[in-house]
């Protein structure tokens, strides 16, 4: 197996206390991770990139006393570069989830929701169980309206489950963007999308996780994170337009498929 310079410098820093090699490892990781953080965040400001990158470097490269840095592969079985991609992706996804959770709590506080009700709504939005006991309501309240079967112009006379069942027949970007618009899980098509984009599947999965952790409120269209799942590289305005067209064409494809069943 070829020698990985970052792995070797991290090992020398951790095991022998070689600070010079540790600084060299950190400089190399900064260059390696910075474009990945920028891509994950989807058109961030330079300040956002630096903030997230700083936290990643601190969490993954600066261990507590007696512990190994998480960016250092535990043994020599496997690829150190692939290991670093994995730990960085996991950190970014976890931070994105925590950010979405905090944003949801802040919005609920502004709406005057009780903490127990806010928690139950978050669990329901993330697909977890939302038992009646979790709501903590002291008086009856009207039930929330059911989620729409699709985008506002998707009037096919189909139930949500029927729409989802037809998604695999669509082109991969169309099925993914429609799944995101429906609040459904697009991860079954991560590998197919990764092949189309020429990316590793884990990069696509990370963007999918980030998009699902911060869904747009009803009626506000796809958030930037969802747009960037299928269009990570173009300027954001172009990516939004591409997502809008893909969503329209997905709806048209579904209408044709329904007509063909008639």
C-alpha positions as CSV (number, residue, x, y, z in Angstrom):
1,X,0.0,0.0,0.0
2,X,1.4,3.4,-0.9
3,X,2.3,5.8,1.9
4,X,-0.2,8.5,2.8
5,X,1.8,11.6,3.9
6,X,-1.0,13.0,6.0
7,X,-1.6,9.7,7.8
8,X,2.2,9.4,8.5
9,X,2.4,13.0,9.8
10,X,-0.6,12.6,12.0
11,X,0.8,9.3,13.4
12,X,4.2,11.0,14.1
13,X,2.4,13.9,15.9
14,X,0.2,11.6,17.9
15,X,2.7,8.8,18.8
16,X,6.0,10.8,18.9
17,X,4.9,14.3,19.7
18,X,6.5,15.7,16.5
19,X,4.8,19.1,16.4
20,X,6.5,20.1,13.2
21,X,4.9,17.1,11.4
22,X,1.6,17.8,13.1
23,X,1.6,21.3,11.8
24,X,2.4,19.9,8.3
25,X,-0.5,17.5,8.6
26,X,-2.9,20.2,9.7
27,X,-1.9,22.4,6.7
28,X,-2.4,19.6,4.3
29,X,-5.8,18.7,5.8
30,X,-6.9,22.3,5.6
31,X,-6.2,22.2,1.8
32,X,-7.8,18.8,1.4
33,X,-11.0,19.5,3.4
34,X,-11.7,23.1,2.5
35,X,-13.2,22.4,-1.0
36,X,-15.3,19.5,0.5
37,X,-16.7,21.7,3.2
38,X,-17.6,24.4,0.7
39,X,-19.3,21.9,-1.6
40,X,-21.2,20.4,1.3
41,X,-22.6,23.8,2.4
42,X,-23.9,24.8,-1.1
43,X,-22.8,28.3,-1.9
44,X,-21.7,29.4,1.6
45,X,-20.0,32.6,2.5
46,X,-16.2,32.5,3.1
47,X,-16.9,33.0,6.8
48,X,-19.2,30.0,6.9
49,X,-16.6,27.8,5.2
50,X,-13.9,28.9,7.7
51,X,-16.2,28.4,10.7
52,X,-17.3,24.9,9.7
53,X,-13.7,23.9,8.7
54,X,-12.3,25.2,11.9
55,X,-14.8,23.1,13.9
56,X,-14.0,20.0,11.8
57,X,-10.3,20.4,12.2
58,X,-10.7,20.9,16.0
59,X,-13.1,17.9,16.4
60,X,-11.3,15.5,14.1
61,X,-7.6,16.4,14.5
62,X,-7.1,17.6,18.0
63,X,-7.7,14.6,20.3
64,X,-8.4,14.7,24.0
65,X,-5.4,13.5,26.1
66,X,-4.8,9.8,25.7
67,X,-7.0,9.5,22.6
68,X,-6.2,9.3,18.9
69,X,-7.3,12.0,16.4
70,X,-10.4,10.8,14.7
71,X,-8.8,11.7,11.3
72,X,-6.1,9.1,11.9
73,X,-6.9,5.7,10.6
74,X,-6.7,3.3,13.5
75,X,-4.8,0.6,11.6
76,X,-3.3,0.2,8.1
77,X,-6.2,-1.8,6.8
78,X,-7.9,0.4,4.3
79,X,-7.4,3.8,2.7
80,X,-6.4,6.7,5.0
81,X,-7.8,9.2,2.4
82,X,-11.1,7.3,2.3
83,X,-11.2,7.2,6.1
84,X,-10.7,11.0,6.3
85,X,-13.5,11.6,3.8
86,X,-15.8,9.4,5.9
87,X,-15.0,11.1,9.2
88,X,-15.4,14.6,7.7
89,X,-18.7,13.6,6.0
90,X,-20.0,12.2,9.3
91,X,-19.0,15.4,11.1
92,X,-20.6,17.7,8.6
93,X,-23.8,15.7,8.5
94,X,-24.0,15.6,12.3
95,X,-23.3,19.3,12.6
96,X,-26.0,20.0,9.9
97,X,-28.5,18.0,11.8
98,X,-27.7,19.9,15.0
99,X,-28.0,23.2,13.2
100,X,-31.4,22.2,11.8
101,X,-32.5,21.1,15.2
102,X,-31.5,24.4,16.8
103,X,-33.2,26.4,14.0
104,X,-36.4,24.4,14.5
105,X,-36.4,25.1,18.2
106,X,-35.7,28.8,17.7
107,X,-38.6,29.0,15.2
108,X,-40.9,27.2,17.6
109,X,-39.9,29.5,20.4
110,X,-40.9,32.4,18.2
111,X,-44.3,30.8,17.6
112,X,-44.9,30.3,21.3
113,X,-44.9,26.5,21.2
114,X,-44.3,24.6,24.4
115,X,-41.0,22.6,24.4
116,X,-42.8,19.2,24.5
117,X,-44.9,20.1,21.4
118,X,-41.8,21.5,19.6
119,X,-40.0,18.2,20.3
120,X,-42.9,16.1,19.0
121,X,-43.2,18.2,15.8
122,X,-39.5,17.8,15.2
123,X,-39.7,14.0,15.6
124,X,-42.6,13.9,13.2
125,X,-40.8,16.0,10.7
126,X,-37.8,13.7,10.8
127,X,-40.0,10.7,10.4
128,X,-39.8,9.5,14.0
129,X,-42.7,8.4,16.1
130,X,-44.8,11.3,17.5
131,X,-46.9,9.7,20.1
132,X,-49.8,11.7,21.5
133,X,-48.2,11.6,24.9
134,X,-45.2,13.5,23.5
135,X,-47.4,16.5,22.6
136,X,-48.0,17.6,26.1
137,X,-51.1,19.5,25.2
138,X,-53.4,20.7,28.0
139,X,-56.3,21.5,25.8
140,X,-57.7,20.1,22.5
141,X,-56.1,21.7,19.4
142,X,-57.1,21.2,15.8
143,X,-55.1,18.5,13.9
144,X,-52.6,19.9,11.4
145,X,-53.5,19.5,7.8
146,X,-52.2,16.4,6.0
147,X,-49.0,16.9,3.9
148,X,-49.7,17.6,0.2
149,X,-49.4,14.7,-2.2
150,X,-46.9,16.6,-4.2
151,X,-46.0,20.1,-5.5
152,X,-49.0,22.5,-5.8
153,X,-49.5,21.7,-9.5
154,X,-49.3,18.0,-9.1
155,X,-53.0,17.1,-9.5
156,X,-53.0,13.5,-10.7
157,X,-55.7,12.0,-8.5
158,X,-53.0,9.9,-6.8
159,X,-52.3,9.3,-3.2
160,X,-48.8,10.1,-1.9
161,X,-47.8,6.4,-1.8
162,X,-48.8,6.0,-5.4
163,X,-46.7,9.0,-6.5
164,X,-43.7,7.6,-4.6
165,X,-44.2,4.2,-6.2
166,X,-43.8,5.8,-9.6
167,X,-40.6,7.7,-8.9
168,X,-38.2,4.9,-9.9
169,X,-39.4,5.2,-13.5
170,X,-38.3,8.9,-13.7
171,X,-34.8,10.1,-14.8
172,X,-32.6,10.1,-11.7
173,X,-32.4,13.8,-11.1
174,X,-36.1,14.2,-11.6
175,X,-36.9,11.4,-9.2
176,X,-34.5,12.8,-6.6
177,X,-35.7,16.4,-6.8
178,X,-39.4,15.3,-6.7
179,X,-38.7,13.1,-3.7
180,X,-37.1,16.0,-1.9
181,X,-40.1,18.2,-2.8
182,X,-42.4,15.5,-1.3
183,X,-40.3,15.3,1.9
184,X,-39.4,11.7,1.0
185,X,-36.1,9.9,1.4
186,X,-34.1,10.0,-1.9
187,X,-31.2,8.0,-0.6
188,X,-32.1,4.8,-2.5
189,X,-31.0,6.6,-5.6
190,X,-27.7,8.1,-4.2
191,X,-25.5,5.6,-6.1
192,X,-27.3,6.3,-9.4
193,X,-27.1,10.0,-8.9
194,X,-23.4,9.7,-7.9
195,X,-22.7,7.9,-11.2
196,X,-24.4,10.6,-13.2
197,X,-22.5,13.3,-11.4
198,X,-19.2,11.5,-11.4
199,X,-18.9,11.7,-7.6
200,X,-18.4,9.2,-4.7
201,X,-21.8,8.1,-3.3
202,X,-20.9,9.3,0.2
203,X,-20.7,12.9,-1.1
204,X,-24.2,12.6,-2.6
205,X,-25.5,10.9,0.6
206,X,-24.1,13.7,2.7
207,X,-25.9,16.4,0.7
208,X,-29.1,14.4,0.9
209,X,-28.8,14.1,4.7
210,X,-28.2,17.9,4.9
211,X,-31.2,18.6,2.7
212,X,-33.5,16.5,4.7
213,X,-32.3,18.0,8.0
214,X,-33.5,21.4,6.9
215,X,-36.7,21.1,4.8
216,X,-38.4,24.2,3.5
217,X,-41.7,25.3,5.0
218,X,-44.7,24.4,2.9
219,X,-45.1,26.7,-0.1
220,X,-41.6,28.1,-0.1
221,X,-40.1,25.8,-2.7
222,X,-36.9,23.7,-2.5
223,X,-34.3,25.1,-0.1
224,X,-30.8,25.7,-1.3
225,X,-29.5,22.5,0.3
226,X,-32.0,20.4,-1.6
227,X,-31.2,22.1,-4.9
228,X,-27.5,21.4,-4.4
229,X,-28.1,17.6,-4.0
230,X,-28.4,17.3,-7.8
231,X,-26.6,20.4,-8.9
232,X,-23.6,21.0,-6.6
233,X,-21.4,23.0,-8.9
234,X,-23.2,25.6,-11.0
235,X,-24.0,29.1,-9.6
236,X,-26.9,28.9,-7.2
237,X,-29.3,30.8,-9.5
238,X,-28.6,28.4,-12.3
239,X,-28.9,25.4,-10.0
240,X,-32.3,26.7,-8.8
241,X,-33.5,27.1,-12.3
242,X,-32.3,23.6,-13.2
243,X,-34.1,22.2,-10.2
244,X,-37.4,24.0,-11.1
245,X,-37.3,22.6,-14.6
246,X,-36.5,19.1,-13.4
247,X,-39.4,19.3,-11.0
248,X,-41.8,20.5,-13.7
249,X,-40.6,17.7,-16.1
250,X,-41.0,15.1,-13.3
251,X,-44.6,16.2,-12.9
252,X,-45.1,16.0,-16.7
253,X,-43.6,12.5,-16.8
254,X,-46.0,11.4,-14.0
255,X,-49.0,12.8,-15.8
256,X,-48.0,10.9,-18.9
257,X,-47.5,7.7,-16.9
258,X,-51.0,8.1,-15.4
259,X,-52.5,8.7,-18.8
260,X,-50.8,5.6,-20.1
261,X,-52.4,3.5,-17.3
262,X,-55.9,4.8,-18.4
